[in-house]
């Protein structure tokens, strides 16, 4: 492979960065010392990341953050309330303080800034709580890579989707609830990135319990709503829409979007964190299904975390890359890869829209069956 000047530069850089002598020099020299310290911190965080995650998991499982949200507490009170020995509670509090989740206040402890931010997003807490399944699958990452993913604890959450697309109330409950709980952090970003007021009828495909559809419906009162998902999932969505007062303007369709045709007559169809859950063949089949179902000139609205997103690279190929491998289906795709798939499925006018927090979600829109097949 002819790597050219960049390959030579990388080789020269790596030669010096791996040199103990250069590392000692960089740590002592005033101009390079800050860089050396940042690099050392980054490397240490890579090594210690699992420990950090488990401290966070302990904070959520014990209810520590919720308790400190009530106000500052002393160590003895905290230990009694979270059912830990005094030494164990103090160890957890000190670790959480080092991570910014908790902070010292005199002789006691208060909720930290990052802990307060986490409480404001229930979806993160739900994801952390179910990460024990992911961590079990990642206990032997090389074995997971060799078998090609799936077959572990995490894939059990999603097995109902493979059961001829049927599923029952019990089998869909856990995964549907998890997706619904984590949906608000995606929905707010997605809705802010696009004006749904220009449309009349929105169909959310693979919409789960309807959290995204509810958010859009509340933002755009004149929009007619439709949800397409497995019948048992749709039953859970119906309860949500009834409670939110949206049932009279919402139509729920039960089916498997890879086996059953989508209902026609909608001028916008949304895919929220659905495409990356599926392997390429299934993802292409779904996009073609949507292209056929959309009204002429209708819009596909696609929102999910994407690979190679500037400033959010670890969320794509690192976190979701291995999460979806453990799940046993799908992969994170870059905006360019998705755009290429959309063109192959017959879409045009493909546009990557900015979101305020691309680490949470990115948005792409595309037009179906337009006279001009120009991509902009």
N, C-alpha and C positions, 0 to 999 in steps of 0.2 A: 504494500500500500504506500503510495507516494503522499506523505502527509504535508509536504510543503513547509513554508516558513512557520505556520502555526504549530505544526508538529514539532519542529525544532525548538520553538520557543517553549512549548510545554515540557519537552525533555530537559531543556536547560533549567527551567523553573523548578521542576520536580527534583532535579539533582541537588539544587541548593536547599530547597525546603526540607529534604530528607537528611541533610547533613547535620549531625549533632553539633559540629563546630559552628556552623552558621546559625543554628538555633540558639546556641549560647550567646553568640555575638548579637543577634537580633533582640534577645531578651535584655541585654545590658545597654545597648546603644539608644540614646534618648529618642532619636527620630523613628526608630523601628520598634521601640518597646511597646507602644500602644497597639500596633498591628500584631505583634507577637502575642500579646495578652488576649486580644480578641480572637485570634486563631486558636489559642489554647483553650479559651472558654468554649468556642464552638465545638472543638474536638471532645472536650469533657462532656458537653451536653449530649453529644451523640452517644457516648459511652453510658451516661447516667440517665438517659431519657426514660427508660423503662421504670427506674426507681421513682423519678418524678411523677410519672403517670400513676404509679401505685399509691403514692402519697395523696394525689388528687382523688383517686378512687376511695381511699380510706376516709377522706374528708366528706365525700358524698355519702358513702355507706353509713357512716356514724351519725350523719346529720349535723356535723360540726359547723358548716357554713350557715345553715339555716338557724342554728342556735345562736351564733354570734351576730346574726342579722337582728336579733332581738335587742342587742346591746352588749357592751363589754362584760366579760365574766372572768373570775379568777380560776386558777388551775384546778383547784379541788372541786369547784362547782361543775366545771366542764367535764372532769373525769367521771364524776357521778352521773351526769346526764347522758354521756355517750357510752357509759358502761365499759370504761377502760381503767386499769390500775393507774395510779397517779403518775408513775414513771412512764407508762405507755402514752398517756395523754400528753405529757410534757414533750415527749419525743415527737409525737405527731404535730403538736403546736409549733415546735421549733422548726421542723421540716417544712410545714406549711408557710411559716413566716419567711423562710429562705426563698420560697417560690412566689411570694407576694400574695398568697391567698389569705393570710392572717398577718396581723401586725401587733407588736407589743404596745400596751398602753398602761404605763405605770407598772403595778404589780400584776396586771391582768393581761387580757388578750382581746383584740377587737377584729372585726372583719376587715381584711385587706382590700386594696383597690381591685386586684384581679379577682378576688373572691366575690366582691360585689358585682363585678361585670359578669361573672359566670352565673350568679343567681338571676341576673336579668335575662338570661337565655336558657330556658329550661331544656331546650334541645341538646345543648352540650352536656348537661348532667345526664340526660337519658343515654346519650352515646357513650359516655364514660362508664355508666352502670353496666352496659351490655358488652363493654370491651373485654371483659373476662373471657368471653367466648372467642374473640379475636386473638387474645393473647395465648389462649390454649392452643389454637391452631398454629400460631407463630412460634410455639416453643421449640419446634424443629423447622426453621425456615427452609433449610436445604431440602428436607424431605417434602415439604409443601411444593417447592419449585419443581422437584423431580416428578411428582405425581400429577402436576398440572393444575392443582387447586381443587377445592371442594372436598367433600367427604369428611369434614370435621364438624366442630360444634357450631360454627357460624352459619354454615350452609344449611343447617337444620332449621334456621329461622325462615328460609326461603323455599323450603322443599315443596310447599303447597303449590307454588307456581308451576312446578314441573309435573304435578299430578294431573295430567291431561287438562290443565288449566281450570280445574274445578275448585278445589280447596273447600274447607268447611269452616264454620265459625271459630272452632277451637284452633285450627291450624293457622288461620290468618291473623289471629289476635295479636300475637307478640310483635311480629314484624310491622303490621299495620299501625299499631300503637306507637312503635318507635319512629316510624316515618312521619306520623302525624305530629309527634312531639317535637321533632327536629325540623319540621316544615316552616315554622314562622321565621327562622333566621334566613331561610332561602326566599320565602314568599315576599318579604318586605323589600329585599334587594331586587328581586326580579320585577316586581310591580313598579318600582320606582324607575326602572330602566326603560319602560315602554308604556305608551298610552293605550289602554284598553278601551277608552271611550269611543274610539273610531270604529268599534265593531258592534255587531248586533247579537251574535250568538257564539259562545265559547264552549268548546268541548275539551275537557281535561282527560287525556288518555293515560291510563295507569294511575289515576288520581287518588288511589288509596281511600282514606277516610274523608277526603274532601277538604283538607286544611287549606290548600292553595286556592281551591275554587271558592271557598268561603271568604278568604281574604280579598280576592278580586271582586266577588259579588258585593261585599261591603263597601269597597272603594268605588265601584261603578254600578249604581242602583238600576240603571236601565238595561243592563246586560243580561240576556237569557243564558242560563247555565246548563251544562250537561257533563256527566261524569261516566266514563267507561272503565270498568274494572271487573274482576271476578265477582260473581254474584254474592258470595259471602262477604267480600270487602265492601261491595255496594250497600249491603245491609247496614254495615257499620257507618257508612257515610250518610245514609238516610237519617239515622239518629242525630248526627251532627247538624244536618240541614234543618231538621224539625226544630231542634233546640235554638238554632240561630235565626229562625223565622224565614228561611230561604227555600223551604220545600215547594212553595207554589210556583217558583220560577226556575226550579231545577229538575231536570230529567236524568234519571239514573239508568244506565244500560249495563246489564250483566253479560259478560263474555270474556273471551281470551283474545287480546288484540293480535296475536300471531295466528289465530285459527278462525276467528269470526270477523266478518266485515264490520267496519265502523259505520255508525249512522251518518247519513248525508245531511246537508243543509246548514252546516256551520261555517262561518266565514273566518274563524280562527280556531286552531287546535293547539293545545299546549302539551308539552312533554317536560315534566319537572322531575329531574333526577331519575329518568327512566332509560334513556339511551345507553348510558355508561354501565347499566346493569346487564346489558346483553352483549353477546359475542357478535362479531361483524355480520354474519349471515342473518341472524335474527334482527339486528338493528336495521339492516338494509330492507328487510321484508317489512318492518314496521314503518319505515319512512315511505316506502312505496304505497303501503296501505293508506297512510295519511294523505299522500298526494292524490290518490283516487277519491278519497272521501271529501276533501275540501271543496268548497264552492270555487268556481273559476276565479283566479286572482286572490284566493284566500291566503291566509297567513299561518305559517307554522311558527310557534313561539317555543323555543327550546332553552331550558335553563338547567345547568348542572356545573359542578366544579370541572375544570378542564385542565388537561396536561399542558405543560410548557407555558403557563400563564405567568407573565413577568411579575415578579415579586411574590408569587404564590407557588413556585415550582415544587416545594416539598409536599404540598397538599395533593398534587396531581399524581405524578408517577411514583412517589414514595408512599404516602398514606393510602390513597385510593387504589394505587396499583396493587398493593398487597392486601388491602381490605377486600377488593373484588376477587382477587385470586383465592383468598380464603372462602369467600362466598360461593365460589365455584362458577361464576358467570360474569362476563363483561370485562371491560378495561377502561381506564381513563383515556380520552382522546383529546388531541389539541384542537383548537378552533379551525386550523387549516384542514385537519383530517375530517372533521365534521362537515366543513364546507364542501370538501370533495365528495363525501357521501351524499350530501344534499343534491349536488349537481347530478350525480349518477342516478339519483332517485327521481329526477325530473323537476327539481325546484330551481328557481332563479331569484334574482334580487336578494342575494344572501348578504346579510349584514351582521357584523359582530358589534354588539351594543355594550357600552361601558356600564359597569355596576360600581357602587361605592366600595364594596368589599369583595374583590375578585377571589379571595381565598375561600369565601363562602360559596359563591356561585358566579358563573358567567352566563351571558345571554346571547343567543343567535336567533335572528328572525329570517324567514325566507318566504317567497311567494310561490304559489302552486298554479300551474297551467296558465301562465301569463303568455300573451302573444309574443312578447319579446323575451327571449331566453338569455338576457344579458345579466351577468353577475356584477353587482356593484358593491 
